[in-house]
């Protein structure tokens, strides 16, 4: 781990090695080496390594010291280990030691962990959790950024509370903490009357005191007055823009731009057409990518290949995942370049244009061959505070999911949401009543959605009707503990009995996914750590996910609008994002709380409303 005392000792030793006055542990000879500061290549270079750091870089034979171990890779090109400027490791659904095994062979040697997810489950333990794998020998460097949105809104509870005192403690006690995770509650930033204003500015203040980086999240913020205000607030970056024009406006007003793959080809082409010459304020970010998708596409290496295919020069693309994010996150003493004092994290390429990775070195040793991770994975017995996080409070029944009607009514008005509903108001439908209960209406794509409080252990849940999501097949339900942003348990289903069965099955495995068909549990995937991650290999997790996908394919799923492609509102991951509560959302369903007995609240104003009337 990085501490000021250890850094002094390490660098005193590296100084002597660089001068040839002390021996090195290993010298690596490479055919070419990229200097990320100047985008220039040097041929026939040697990298002198002491411990897990680089002591010297220069032409082969120029170092005057002694070393018994020399490794020669004359046909390979060396670039620095690739970095993630903004990534939620939780979205891989792997614990950090297994995330390392997945991404290191794909070039990713360091990650700025945007701990929005884990922080909302175990806020007080967030830094402790992210540093544990490294303590136990994992070569992946994780620089945690505690979540700014804990809770995401003032109308949610459970999992912890992070404010000034907590952030001051996190960032003051570990040099690995790089700053504050994406500040996404923009209404709370600008509006002093917002219930989260004081808490959020307290975290920003503590980060400023330590000269840390305050990361931003400017979703939906496109007008110039708001962009100016966002930058003036000290929010240093944005990864939520979708178009080249939006990126340009934010880039030219001082924001560091973190570009995600889904809009990369169009944005890069637009920036190239604008004649952008200085790319130093741009980095590529993965943000969210499951283990299954990473196995298929790649990790940070996929981002680089996509950028090259989109017309960016390979050297610039490499800068966008090495020196640029390292500079932005103020981590250049340790990562971002193949230069003395930095970690000996080296990606060896066999081909530049296709970005073909032959080997990856981390901490001064080879850790992969091709896509195979060759280092041992630490066996971590994650403690109860990390594992026992789904506490529903007992067995739920169909009655817990029922929505009673007023006596004597044949229909009831219902407030209805749908996936990615960020309009000013909810939808309103008239729904039928049967046996005193308000019913779903499959003919109009209306089903039922529930949020189950997994923190209080009191069998507390909210439920309402949703459009265009969930199963239309009778007696089916899907439940998950992956529920942005608060990560309470959510469940969607075509019958109350199936919903209860799915949530009970999810509780038994400690979180993850549970699918019910014909009132039988047909598939589960366990995320036993924080209800978000599993401590096993990507391949093992993917095998369970493929079973879930296969069983899900046997069910008819609703879409809203009906012509939407499956990724927009289908099965299963997009449903987890349909529960988002952060800005720019307005009306959302949260777990019941004081003053919000039914859980339906406008998070921008605090206004509440009955789910039926």
Secondary structure by P-SEA (a helix, b strand, c coil): cccaaaaaaaaaaaaaaaaccccccbbbbbcccccccccccccbbbbbbcccccccccccccccccccbbbbcccbbbbccccccccccccccccaaaaaacccccccccccccaaaaaaacccaaaaaaaccccccccccccccccccccccccccccccccaaaaaaaaacccccccccccccccccccccccaaaaaaaaaaaaaaacccbbbbbcccccaaaaaaaaaaccccccccccaaaaaaaaaacccccccccccaaaaaaaaaacccccccbbbbcccccaaaaaccccaaaaaaaaaaacccaaaaaaaacaaaaaaacccccccccccccccbbbbbcccccccccccccccccccccccccccccccccccccccccccccccccccccccccccccbbbbbcccccccccbbbbbbbbbcccbbbbbccccbbbbbbbbcccccccbbbbbbccccccccccccccccccccccbbbbcccaaaaaaaaaaaaaacccbbbbcccccccccccccccccccccaaaaaaaaaaaaaaaaabbbbbcccccccccccccccccccccccccccccccccccccccccccccccbbbbccc
